[in-house]
Every structure is written in C-alpha cells, then in structure tokens.
C-alpha cells in the first residue's frame, strides 16, 4: 500500500464538516480496523481510515488499453 493517500472527506468523524484533499499517512503498525490516519484540518484530532478493495473494473479509454484497474473505497472510523 502507498505511504500516503489524498482523499476528500465527507462529514468528518472529528468535526462533522467536509474537507478536500486531506493527506492520509500509513500507520507504522496498522491494525485490522485502521490502516491510515490524518489530522482533522479544523481541530487536528486524528481521522482514522482503512482502504477496502472492491471488484475490478474495465477501463474503456485508449490510455489504459482496456486493462483492468482496481476500484477502491475508503472507510472512515468514528472511533
């Protein structure tokens, strides 16, 4: 997994607001529930996140030549 992921956060678990382009860093010792964290831009409390891999999808543009690409979703924790 990448060391950093940039994600838009909707309804932040720490302040309830939306944030754009939050930089999440990989935890040194990730657990089963959390792999990444970022400070809330409003109050600096930690936002915890894990990456969940979904089914593969076919890219239809010439740039990828129809190869499979992974589709991921991000899960944020209120804990």
C-alpha positions, 0 to 999 in steps of 0.5 A, spaced: 500 500 500 502 507 498 505 511 504 500 516 503 493 517 500 489 524 498 482 523 499 476 528 500 472 527 506 465 527 507 462 529 514 468 528 518 468 523 524 472 529 528 468 535 526 462 533 522 464 538 516 467 536 509 474 537 507 478 536 500 484 533 499 486 531 506 493 527 506 492 520 509 499 517 512 500 509 513 500 507 520 507 504 522 503 498 525 496 498 522 491 494 525 485 490 522 480 496 523 485 502 521 490 502 516 491 510 515 490 516 519 490 524 518 489 530 522 482 533 522 484 540 518 479 544 523 481 541 530 487 536 528 484 530 532 486 524 528 481 521 522 482 514 522 481 510 515 482 503 512 482 502 504 477 496 502 478 493 495 472 492 491 471 488 484 475 490 478 473 494 473 474 495 465 477 501 463 474 503 456 479 509 454 485 508 449 490 510 455 489 504 459 488 499 453 482 496 456 486 493 462 483 492 468 484 497 474 482 496 481 476 500 484 477 502 491 473 505 497 475 508 503 472 507 510 472 512 515 472 510 523 468 514 528 472 511 533 
